[in-house]
Amino acid sequence: MNPTIANPYDSTAALIAELRTAGLQQHADELQLALDTGSSGTRIFMALRWQLEEMQKHELPESVREQTRFLGAYFSKALEMDT
């Protein structure tokens, strides 16, 4: 996995697609909803970070778990820099 994310929204879309491929439609739908209903900036990062943290509590394929950890860390860092 790349150490940086050029576009976190593209990376999140890729994660959503992988969740659907893995048969985890509910997680994909919840993450898509967080992306679709969040406003720009801090609010959407907070919604996505929360959803990623929730997903990590469940059994996920290792590739999906790795992506959720990475994106979660990215969004946490983005929130820290915003404050």
C-alpha positions in Angstrom: 0.0 0.0 0.0 1.2 3.5 -0.8 2.4 5.5 2.2 0.5 8.6 1.0 -3.0 9.1 -0.5 -3.1 11.4 -3.5 -6.9 11.7 -3.2 -8.6 10.3 -0.1 -12.0 10.2 -1.9 -10.7 8.0 -4.6 -9.1 5.7 -2.0 -12.4 5.6 -0.2 -14.2 4.7 -3.4 -11.7 1.9 -4.0 -12.4 0.6 -0.5 -16.1 0.7 -1.1 -15.7 -1.3 -4.3 -13.5 -3.9 -2.5 -16.0 -4.2 0.3 -18.8 -4.9 -2.3 -16.5 -7.5 -4.1 -15.9 -9.2 -0.7 -19.7 -9.5 -0.2 -19.7 -6.8 2.6 -22.5 -4.8 1.0 -23.8 -3.3 4.3 -20.3 -1.9 5.2 -20.0 -0.6 1.6 -23.4 1.1 1.8 -22.7 2.6 5.2 -19.3 4.0 4.1 -20.9 5.3 0.9 -23.6 7.0 2.9 -21.0 8.7 5.1 -19.3 9.9 2.0 -22.5 11.1 0.3 -24.2 12.8 3.3 -21.2 14.5 4.8 -20.5 18.1 4.1 -17.1 19.2 2.8 -14.1 19.4 5.1 -13.9 18.3 8.7 -17.4 16.9 8.9 -17.0 14.4 6.1 -13.6 13.3 7.5 -15.2 12.8 10.9 -18.0 10.7 9.4 -15.7 8.6 7.4 -13.2 8.1 10.2 -16.1 7.0 12.5 -17.3 4.5 9.9 -13.8 3.1 9.3 -13.4 2.6 13.1 -16.7 0.8 13.3 -15.7 -1.5 10.4 -12.5 -2.4 12.1 -14.6 -4.0 15.0 -15.8 -6.7 12.6 -14.3 -9.6 10.8 -12.9 -8.2 7.5 -10.7 -9.7 4.8 -7.1 -8.7 5.5 -6.8 -6.5 2.4 -9.9 -4.6 3.5 -8.7 -4.3 7.1 -5.4 -2.9 5.9 -7.2 -0.3 3.8 -9.5 0.7 6.6 -6.6 1.2 9.0 -4.6 3.2 6.5 -7.5 5.5 5.6 -8.5 5.8 9.2 -5.0 7.0 10.1 -5.1 9.4 7.1 -8.4 10.9 8.2 -7.3 11.2 11.8 -4.2 13.0 10.8 -6.2 15.3 8.5 -8.5 16.2 11.5 -5.5 16.9 13.7 -4.0 19.3 11.1 -7.4 21.0 10.8 -7.6 22.0 14.5 
